[in-house]
Amino acid sequence: MNVFFVVIGILLIFNSIPTGLSLTRSNRNCTTVEPTAIDDAECKKYYICIYDDTGSLVSYDTSCPISMVFDPSIKNCVPSMNFVCKTSLTSTTASTKLIRASKPCNGRFPKGTSCQTYYFCYTDGVYTVRYDLICPNKLQFNPITQRCVSPCTSPNKCPPCS
C-alpha cells in the first residue's frame, strides 16, 4: 500500500513541477496532494505535498520559471501575461483613516523610513480612505511596482534596488 502512495506522489511531482525546477523540503501543513499557492507577493511560489515512504504527507516548496506565475485556479504555472497576480494584503497594523479629500490619492506609497511600511489610499470624490500596511515575510515595498518584493542585497537600500 505504501508503494502505491509513493508512486502517486512521484506522478504528481512530475505533473506539477515545470522542468528544471528544484524542490525544497518545508514544514507546511499538508492536507492535499494538489499544488498550493504561497503568498509571496509575486505569485511565483507554491508548494506540493507528496506521500513519503511511511504514507505521511510531506511538503516541498518550489516556484515557477521566469516570466511565469502560479495560477491557483488551475494549480499550475502560466505565462505572467495571462494571469493577474492578486496577493493578499497582510498587515500587523489595522490603521485605517478616512479624511476629507483635499487632493486625490490613488495607489500605494512608501510610509516613513522603513522599507516594509507603505500605505494604500483611494479617493471616492469626497473622502480619501487610507490603509497603513506592512509587507509580509520580510518583503520590502517597491514604490515603482507598488508591490512587496524581495529585499535589496544592500542592507541600507530600499527597492528599487538598481
C-alpha positions as CSV (number, residue, x, y, z in Angstrom):
1,M,0.0,0.0,0.0
2,N,2.8,2.4,0.8
3,V,4.4,1.8,-2.6
4,F,1.1,3.0,-4.1
5,F,1.3,6.3,-2.3
6,V,4.9,6.8,-3.3
7,V,4.1,6.2,-7.0
8,I,1.2,8.5,-6.9
9,G,3.3,11.2,-5.2
10,I,6.0,10.8,-7.8
11,L,3.5,11.2,-10.6
12,L,2.1,14.3,-9.0
13,I,5.5,15.8,-8.7
14,F,6.2,15.3,-12.4
15,N,2.9,16.7,-13.4
16,S,3.0,19.7,-11.1
17,I,6.6,21.0,-11.5
18,P,7.9,22.6,-14.6
19,T,11.1,21.0,-16.0
20,G,14.3,22.1,-14.4
21,L,13.0,23.4,-11.1
22,S,14.1,22.3,-7.7
23,L,12.1,21.2,-4.6
24,T,13.0,22.3,-1.1
25,R,11.5,20.4,1.7
26,S,9.4,22.6,4.0
27,N,7.2,22.2,7.1
28,R,3.9,23.4,5.7
29,N,0.6,21.8,6.8
30,C,-0.3,19.3,4.2
31,T,-4.0,18.5,3.7
32,T,-4.0,17.6,0.0
33,V,-1.5,16.5,-2.7
34,E,-2.6,19.3,-5.0
35,P,-0.2,22.3,-5.6
36,T,-1.0,25.2,-3.3
37,A,0.0,28.8,-3.7
38,I,2.4,30.5,-1.3
39,D,1.6,34.2,-0.7
40,D,4.9,35.7,-1.9
41,A,3.7,39.0,-3.5
42,E,4.9,37.9,-6.9
43,C,2.6,34.8,-7.4
44,K,5.6,32.6,-8.3
45,K,6.0,30.3,-5.3
46,Y,3.9,27.3,-4.4
47,Y,4.2,24.0,-2.6
48,I,3.2,20.5,-3.2
49,C,2.7,17.6,-0.7
50,I,3.7,14.1,-1.5
51,Y,3.5,10.9,0.4
52,D,6.8,9.7,1.9
53,D,7.7,6.0,2.4
54,T,5.7,5.9,5.6
55,G,2.5,7.1,4.0
56,S,2.7,10.6,5.5
57,L,2.2,13.8,3.5
58,V,5.4,15.9,3.3
59,S,5.5,19.4,1.8
60,Y,8.0,20.8,-0.7
61,D,8.4,24.4,-1.9
62,T,9.1,25.3,-5.4
63,S,8.5,28.2,-7.8
64,C,7.5,28.9,-11.4
65,P,10.2,29.7,-14.0
66,I,11.0,33.3,-15.1
67,S,8.1,35.0,-16.9
68,M,5.6,32.6,-15.4
69,V,3.3,32.8,-12.3
70,F,1.4,30.2,-10.3
71,D,-2.4,30.2,-11.1
72,P,-4.1,28.7,-8.1
73,S,-7.4,28.1,-10.0
74,I,-5.7,25.6,-12.3
75,K,-2.9,24.7,-9.9
76,N,-0.1,25.2,-12.5
77,C,2.4,27.8,-13.8
78,V,1.1,30.0,-16.6
79,P,2.6,32.9,-18.6
80,S,2.5,36.1,-16.5
81,M,0.8,38.0,-19.3
82,N,-2.2,35.6,-18.9
83,F,-2.7,36.0,-15.2
84,V,-3.3,38.9,-12.9
85,C,-1.4,38.4,-9.6
86,K,-3.7,39.1,-6.7
87,T,-1.9,38.9,-3.4
88,S,-3.4,39.2,0.0
89,L,-2.6,42.3,2.0
90,T,-1.1,41.2,5.3
91,S,-0.8,43.9,7.9
92,T,0.0,43.9,11.6
93,T,-1.4,47.5,11.7
94,A,-5.1,47.8,11.5
95,S,-4.8,51.5,10.8
96,T,-7.5,53.0,8.5
97,K,-8.0,56.7,8.1
98,L,-11.0,58.5,6.5
99,I,-10.3,62.1,5.7
100,R,-12.0,64.8,3.5
101,A,-10.1,64.8,0.2
102,S,-8.0,68.0,-0.4
103,K,-6.4,66.3,-3.4
104,P,-6.9,62.8,-5.0
105,C,-4.9,59.9,-3.6
106,N,-5.0,56.7,-5.5
107,G,-2.3,54.0,-5.2
108,R,0.3,52.6,-2.9
109,F,3.0,54.8,-1.4
110,P,6.0,54.4,0.9
111,K,5.4,55.3,4.5
112,G,8.2,56.5,6.8
113,T,11.7,55.3,6.6
114,S,11.1,51.6,6.9
115,C,11.4,49.6,3.7
116,Q,8.5,47.4,4.8
117,T,5.8,50.0,5.5
118,Y,3.6,51.7,3.0
119,Y,0.0,52.9,2.7
120,F,-2.8,52.3,0.2
121,C,-5.2,55.1,-0.5
122,Y,-8.1,55.9,-2.8
123,T,-10.4,58.9,-3.2
124,D,-14.1,58.4,-3.9
125,G,-14.7,62.1,-4.8
126,V,-15.3,63.5,-1.3
127,Y,-13.3,61.3,1.0
128,T,-9.9,59.7,0.9
129,V,-9.5,56.3,2.5
130,R,-6.0,55.4,3.7
131,Y,-4.8,52.0,4.9
132,D,-1.4,51.7,6.6
133,L,0.2,48.4,5.7
134,I,3.3,46.3,6.3
135,C,4.9,43.9,3.7
136,P,4.7,40.3,5.0
137,N,7.6,37.8,5.4
138,K,10.4,40.4,5.4
139,L,9.5,41.6,1.9
140,Q,10.0,45.3,1.1
141,F,7.8,47.8,-0.6
142,N,8.8,48.9,-4.1
143,P,7.2,52.3,-5.0
144,I,7.7,51.8,-8.7
145,T,5.8,48.5,-9.0
146,Q,3.6,49.3,-5.9
147,R,4.2,45.8,-4.6
148,C,6.0,44.0,-1.9
149,V,9.2,42.4,-3.3
150,S,12.3,40.6,-2.2
151,P,14.7,42.9,-0.3
152,C,17.7,44.5,-1.8
153,T,21.1,42.9,-1.2
154,S,22.4,46.1,0.3
155,P,21.2,46.4,3.9
156,N,20.6,50.1,3.8
157,K,18.7,50.3,0.5
158,C,15.0,50.0,-0.2
159,P,13.6,48.8,-3.6
160,P,14.1,49.6,-6.4
161,C,17.5,48.1,-5.8
162,S,19.3,49.2,-9.0
